[in-house]
Amino acid sequence: MSEQPKPIAVVLAQYPPDERRRREDAVRAAAPYGQPVEFLEIEGSVYKKGLTQYHRAIIAPLVARAAVKAQESGFSAVMPYGTLDLGIDEARHVVDIPVMGPGRTSTHVAFTLGARVSVLCYDQPHVVMFRKLLPSWGITDGITSIRPVDVPITEMASRVEELRKRFVEQSQQAIEDEGAEVILPLGMTMVPVLMSAASLSEEIGVPVVDPIASTLAVTAFLGAGGYTNSRVAYPHVEP
């Protein structure tokens, strides 16, 4: 019998109870078969309207500290929750185990499925952040657009039908107007917390990437393989 894999630590900021439950359920459902996941909570919240680069910056040190705790506790890898990749680079400097961001990882997965990718996100402040983040992830070509659905994250659960309609309309417009071949939701409350990538793919007619499932699959592979963060890219810093 094969050895049980070590768990992946999923770092969550603070959410209202119902919202936290939805996210934990989505993560557990997306984990590869046999891969255990456990949750570490940090103080602070990104569950708010008008999230900006400032909010990313103040959360980053908390994520790094959580990664240190995860490594000390024997986790195989760390996945900070959210496609803004909160604290990913900072955490990689202080731990050896892989720290994988759903934003960067799912973006690169999307480009294995097609050469022209349209990003769907929450609102205009997220459009601005992803314009900056995508080049930092090595993506300078192939993004046809970054489109907001313009439903506040705090209202998505109560406006799911409207959210889905806007997501589908924006996706279809990206396909028709820009020749988009893949839809990438950079916002996990949309997919897969409230809508499944598979059902959206069927309706829209092109692949829709699930950022949680794709990232957990890559993270499980790297963690099981004993991979570490590159010390050329991320020189070690004592926390």
PyMOL commands that set and color helices and strands:
alter all, ss='L'
color gray80, all
select helices_A, chain A and resi 17-30+53-72+88-94+102-110+124-136+153-158+160-178+189-194+197-204+211-224
alter helices_A, ss='H'
color red, helices_A
select strands_A, chain A and resi 8-12+37-41+77-80+117-121+143-148+182-185
alter strands_A, ss='S'
color yellow, strands_A
deselect
rebuild
show_as cartoon
